[in-house]
Amino acid sequence: MMSQLRKHLKFTLAVRMRVLWHSFRLRKIGKSVFIDANVQLLRYPKNISVDDNVVIKEGARICSCNERAEISIGKRTTIGFNTFIYSSDKIEIGNDCLIAPFVYIVDSDHKAAKGQKINVQGNVTAPIQIEDDVWIASNVTILKGVTIGEGAIVAANSVVNKDIAPYEIWGGTPAKKIGNRE
């Protein structure tokens, strides 16, 4: 069965031209990828892989922040409107994931030692892994070093700073377990 979103996608000439343009820039771009208007694939796009049937909605920003940073997006995954994905290390998003609008995924933060200006201190990084069949609701922030297990759900407006086991439902700031998928 095809999702409501995918039923209504229109692979116009403009969409096909965007995908073609990005196909020269990315490490990999799969078949039947939909890239909406105003999507930006930033800094080191050769470190970004997009698999088959991925949908990237308008206003998304996906940034490989340095020459070693990697981002991969699995098959049939949807990246929502105005979602930001910033990698300084590695971000892996599995197959069949739903990432709602206004999600922020970042695998680094700044050091903050006293006695030094913050803007001259380096970053602390740790990879993020989002396994298959995960739903991340709108306005969620996912921080460095987190693994979100297969089939998990993260409720809207949550901040995830700990690993989430498969098929668990988490919500809040910071996010805590609130249930299990049945």
Residue pairs with C-beta under 8 A, 6 or more apart in sequence:
5 55
5 78
6 53
6 55
9 34
9 55
11 32
11 34
14 37
15 34
15 35
15 36
18 35
18 36
18 37
18 39
19 29
19 33
19 34
19 35
22 29
22 35
22 41
22 45
22 50
23 29
25 41
25 45
25 46
26 41
26 45
26 46
26 48
26 49
26 50
27 46
27 47
27 48
27 49
28 49
28 50
28 51
29 49
29 50
30 50
30 51
30 52
30 53
30 54
30 75
31 52
31 53
32 52
32 53
33 50
33 52
33 53
33 54
33 55
33 56
34 54
34 55
34 56
35 56
36 55
36 56
36 57
36 58
36 59
36 60
37 58
38 58
38 59
39 56
39 57
39 58
39 59
39 60
39 61
39 62
40 60
40 61
40 62
40 63
41 48
41 62
41 63
42 61
42 62
42 63
42 64
43 63
43 64
43 65
43 66
44 64
44 65
44 66
44 67
44 69
45 64
46 64
47 64
47 67
47 68
47 69
47 70
47 71
47 87
48 62
48 64
48 70
48 71
48 72
48 73
49 70
49 71
49 72
49 73
50 56
50 72
50 73
51 72
51 73
51 74
51 75
51 77
51 95
52 75
52 76
53 75
53 76
54 73
54 74
54 75
54 76
54 77
54 78
54 79
55 77
55 78
55 79
56 62
56 73
56 78
56 79
57 78
57 79
57 80
57 81
57 83
57 101
58 81
58 82
59 81
59 82
59 83
60 79
60 80
60 81
60 82
60 83
60 84
60 85
61 83
61 84
61 85
61 86
62 71
62 79
62 84
62 85
63 84
63 85
63 86
63 87
64 70
64 71
64 87
65 86
65 87
65 88
65 108
66 88
68 89
69 87
69 88
69 89
69 90
70 87
70 89
70 90
70 91
70 92
71 85
71 87
71 90
71 91
71 92
71 93
72 91
72 92
72 93
73 79
73 93
74 92
74 93
74 94
74 95
74 96
74 97
74 132
75 95
75 96
76 95
76 96
77 93
77 94
77 95
77 96
77 97
77 98
77 99
78 97
78 98
78 99
79 85
79 99
80 98
80 99
80 100
80 101
80 102
80 103
80 138
81 101
81 102
82 101
82 102
83 99
83 100
83 101
83 102
83 103
83 104
83 105
84 103
84 104
84 105
84 106
85 91
85 93
85 105
85 106
86 105
86 106
86 107
86 108
87 106
87 107
87 128
88 107
88 108
88 123
88 125
89 107
89 108
89 125
89 126
89 127
89 144
90 107
90 127
90 128
91 105
91 107
91 127
91 128
91 129
91 130
92 127
92 128
92 129
92 130
93 99
93 130
94 129
94 130
94 131
94 132
94 133
94 134
94 150
95 132
95 133
96 132
96 133
97 130
97 132
97 133
97 134
97 135
97 136
98 134
98 135
98 136
99 105
99 136
100 135
100 136
100 137
100 138
100 139
100 140
100 156
101 138
101 139
102 138
102 139
103 136
103 138
103 139
103 140
103 141
103 142
104 140
104 141
104 142
105 128
105 130
105 141
105 142
106 141
106 142
106 143
106 144
107 125
107 126
107 127
107 128
107 144
107 145
108 123
108 124
108 125
108 126
108 144
109 123
109 124
109 143
109 144
110 118
110 121
110 122
110 123
110 124
111 118
111 121
111 122
111 123
111 124
112 118
112 121
113 121
124 144
125 144
126 144
126 145
127 144
127 145
128 142
128 144
128 145
128 146
128 147
129 146
129 147
129 148
130 136
130 142
130 147
130 148
131 147
131 148
131 149
131 150
131 151
131 152
131 166
132 150
132 151
133 150
133 151
134 148
134 149
134 150
134 151
134 152
134 153
134 154
135 152
135 153
135 154
136 142
136 148
136 153
136 154
137 153
137 154
137 155
137 156
137 157
137 158
138 156
138 157
139 156
139 157
140 154
140 155
140 156
140 157
140 158
140 159
140 160
141 158
141 159
141 160
142 148
142 154
142 160
143 159
143 160
143 161
146 160
146 161
146 162
146 163
146 164
147 163
147 164
148 154
148 160
148 163
148 164
149 163
149 164
149 165
149 166
149 167
149 168
150 166
150 167
151 166
151 167
151 181
152 164
152 165
152 166
152 167
152 168
152 169
152 170
152 181
153 168
153 169
153 170
153 181
154 160
154 164
154 169
154 170
154 171
154 175
155 169
155 170
155 171
155 172
155 175
155 178
156 171
157 171
157 173
158 170
158 171
158 172
158 173
158 174
158 175
159 172
159 173
159 174
159 175
160 170
160 174
160 175
161 174
161 175
162 174
162 175
164 170
164 175
164 177
167 180
167 181
168 177
168 179
168 180
168 181
169 177
169 178
169 179
169 180
169 181
170 176
170 177
170 178
171 178
172 178
